Amino acid sequence: MGKASRLKAERQQVKVIREPVTVTHEPEAPRNWPDGHVGVALTGDNQGECIEVTIHGVRHYLHSTTARELSNMLGSRIDEWNATARSAGVPEV
């Protein structure tokens, strides 16, 4: 078994042992904004996916196509939020 296959098998074993995180919320107080909340990195050659997204300490490994769609969907929702914010007279993001 190659290194990438071995690491994938180890990740799968860890998933069975730990309870999955299914919901996260913003922390009560900011933690090293923005790096303590979100992070994005390219993965190494040992990963099957090429983008690592970390949100509140939970790592997600994504293919580039999934990451692009996430970016598109977030952009669309942020545009909607900004329209709501403008109409309410509060700052946009």
C-alpha positions in Angstrom: 0.0 0.0 0.0 1.4 3.4 -1.0 1.7 6.4 1.3 -1.4 8.1 0.0 -3.5 5.0 0.4 -2.2 4.3 3.9 -2.9 7.9 5.0 -6.4 7.7 3.5 -7.0 4.4 5.3 -5.8 6.0 8.6 -8.2 9.0 8.1 -11.1 6.6 7.5 -10.2 4.7 10.8 -10.2 8.0 12.7 -13.6 8.9 11.3 -15.0 5.7 12.8 -13.5 6.3 16.2 -14.6 10.0 16.6 -18.1 11.5 16.7 -18.5 13.6 13.5 -18.9 17.4 13.9 -22.2 18.1 12.2 -22.9 21.7 13.4 -20.6 24.6 14.2 -21.4 28.2 15.2 -19.4 31.3 15.6 -17.5 31.4 18.8 -18.8 33.8 21.5 -15.8 36.0 21.2 -13.6 36.4 18.1 -10.5 34.1 18.1 -7.6 35.6 16.1 -9.9 37.0 13.4 -10.0 35.8 10.6 -7.3 33.1 10.9 -8.9 31.6 14.0 -12.2 31.2 12.2 -11.4 30.1 8.7 -8.4 29.0 6.6 -7.8 27.7 3.1 -4.7 25.9 1.9 -3.6 23.7 -1.0 -3.1 20.1 0.1 0.1 18.1 -0.4 0.6 15.3 -2.9 -0.5 12.8 -0.2 -4.1 14.0 -0.4 -6.7 12.9 -3.0 -8.3 16.4 -2.8 -6.4 19.6 -3.6 -8.0 22.2 -1.3 -8.2 22.2 2.5 -10.8 24.4 4.1 -10.8 24.8 7.9 -13.8 26.3 9.6 -13.7 26.7 13.4 -11.1 24.0 13.6 -12.9 21.5 11.4 -10.9 20.5 8.3 -12.6 19.8 5.0 -10.8 18.3 2.1 -12.3 19.4 -1.3 -11.7 18.8 -4.9 -11.1 22.0 -6.8 -14.5 21.8 -8.6 -16.3 21.5 -5.2 -14.3 24.4 -3.8 -15.2 26.6 -6.9 -18.9 25.8 -6.4 -18.7 26.6 -2.7 -17.1 29.9 -3.6 -19.8 30.7 -6.2 -22.6 29.8 -3.8 -21.1 31.8 -0.9 -20.7 34.8 -3.2 -24.3 34.6 -4.3 -25.6 34.4 -0.7 -23.3 37.2 0.4 -24.7 39.4 -2.4 -28.2 38.6 -1.1 -27.2 39.4 2.4 -25.7 42.7 1.3 -29.0 43.7 -0.4 -30.8 42.9 2.8 -28.2 44.9 4.8 -28.4 47.9 2.5 -32.2 48.0 2.8 -31.9 47.9 6.6 -29.2 50.6 6.6 -26.5 48.3 8.1 -23.0 47.8 6.8 -22.5 45.4 4.0 -19.7 42.7 4.0 
